[in-house]
Amino acid sequence: MPDFVFNRLQYESGDWDVVDQRMPSNLLDSLVAYTTIRVDSHEAVVALGSKELLDAPFVYLSGHRLVQFTDRERENFETYVRHGGFVFADDCNHDIDGLFAKSFEAQMAAIFGPDALRKIPNDHPIYHAFFPFDEGPPTTSFELNGWGDDLVHDYLRGIEIDGRLAVLYSNKDYGCEWDYDFRNKRFLAEDNTKFGVNIVVYAMTA
């Protein structure tokens, strides 16, 4: 049995299914290369409104468009997060004023309160869960190229439940940054998926 399955979160609104299609295999390759975590080599899709969600310790949520949960999805999201689940939500628009960002943040405020999403300090354990990131979240090429909102975001945000980071939220577009064939890593001076390893290790151990 695998220790880790990469679960993509399916929600009824938006375009959850057209983003970052090569990223999961890339991240899974890194987990095999750097850790002893046994992984399922195939990405799984889990519906936000399904009972199966509650059996998935890690889910990935992304998109470009509107995030508008149904009542059932909203209820399931809260139950999942409050009972030990981990959500990595990544904005493919890399834009704090974009539709995905505004609508996802509105959903989180509706479920957990207006102040639930907070800046994660750069000394948070997630930045040392496996590889050290002493300066906080690594920058993506999309930020450096001036796409999106033309900002380099020097922090991530999240929602903590009983001292545990349960929702990790990024406007940095890590999904697109890691969306390449894993065999092309040999052309990089530094493997840029290492922070993804930290995210998974934190989700599995926190």
Number of C-alpha atoms within 10 A of each C-alpha: 6 9 10 19 21 23 21 22 22 22 20 14 13 18 16 20 15 10 16 19 16 16 21 25 20 20 23 25 17 19 22 14 10 12 11 9 16 14 16 15 15 12 16 14 16 21 16 25 21 12 12 10 22 19 10 18 19 23 23 20 21 29 25 20 20 17 23 17 20 14 10 11 18 18 14 20 20 14 14 21 19 15 12 18 22 25 24 21 24 24 25 24 23 27 23 18 13 18 18 26 26 15 17 23 18 16 17 19 14 12 14 14 11 13 9 18 19 15 13 21 16 17 12 13 16 26 22 18 19 19 15 14 19 12 12 18 19 19 17 19 15 19 19 11 11 11 14 19 15 13 17 20 18 14 19 18 18 20 22 17 15 9 8 15 23 23 22 22 25 24 26 29 24 25 27 21 17 24 18 17 12 19 9 10 16 9 8 8 7 9 14 17 23 19 22 22 22 21 19 23 20 19 24 15 7 14
